Amino acid sequence: MCYGLFTVKSAYYLALSNVASDSASSSVSSGEVWKKLWNLPVLPKLKHFIWKCCSDALAVRSLLVKRNIVSNGKCPLCNSADETVIHALFHCNFAADVWLASSFRLCTQSLAGSSFKDMFMNFLKLAPSFPDKVDAIIQWVTLVWQIWKVRNQFIFQHANLSLYDTIQSFYRGVQEGRLGISGEKSKPLDPPVPLNIVLPATNTCRYKIYTNGVWNSVSCLGGRGVMVRNYKGKFVVAKCKHGCSDSAMAMEAEAIRDALLLARSIKLDCISIFSDCKTLIAHLINAHSSLDWASVMVVSDIRELVGEFSSVVFMYIPKMLNKEAHVLARGASLLSISSVWWVNPPSFVVNPSLLKRRDFAACFE
Ligand SMILES: [Zn+2]
């Protein structure tokens, strides 16, 4: 069984941007929508949810303002736009990251649908272009439902807003949906399909890979961040990973190992790897400075991996010039997420204040 990873260049991504700008979609009659909706191959609870979204009955702030239930219509998550159905499920920073990290790999900024009903109908029109139409519908519907659920758990129950957990729950939900539809016992859950994006051959160019690790000496937990830019500074890919380590230096070394593994998986070569850990870089360059025990093993992995590239250069970079990798590592640590971004850097790298806990707290005031 395959989750059908729909790449960024998939039919959905391209066609949806086109369909969304086609105003004809807004002329879809309600009757047609309901007919399609009741015939959907998804669980009843999901049909009900989609029905609420389509008929503007979802309890978003903009609706509650209209009904004089609340006075502030702003999105409690980002506080930067009114909380409409479209905003909550597609355009809010968190929702956008979930779509990007999902099997759809969809950049929702390119979507221009003016209502949920439009977006839903546009998707149904395109569903036959997916390898498995029924499965694509189950995934789409499960994803919007999952985003709504996680938003509310965060807003009302102060639950952790985790991109990683959301995606995991999404895959579980898809599995449940398939079980519900087929009525049979299904195979065990497949892990998400790993990305296999091969970038055009650019071996003469140099990629700059910024790495950072953050580590808590009490819990031993933390995060690693890797930001890849090309020699012109253009964004290529960002990755973060949540995890534990035995020392701060080991966490920094693991970030470098992540960078090499990522570069190898997408066939980047002629790379420069930056870290603000002076001792570690000095060691990688000349092996003279001493390492703590926890870092030694990771460094041995790094040396082995380096042999697979035609050119890897390690460079020290001051902390203040390594902010993106630091924010990625911090995001991984604070949000307990592990993820990869291919189209744009994640919302919290663009706007690091999203990671400030007092900002999250302010959402509840
Ligand atoms: Zn928002």
Boltz pocket constraint, residues with backbone or C-beta under 6 A from the ligand:
constraints:
  - pocket:
      binder: B
      contacts: [[A, 75], [A, 76], [A, 77], [A, 78], [A, 79], [A, 80], [A, 81], [A, 87], [A, 88], [A, 91], [A, 92], [A, 93]]
      max_distance: 6.0
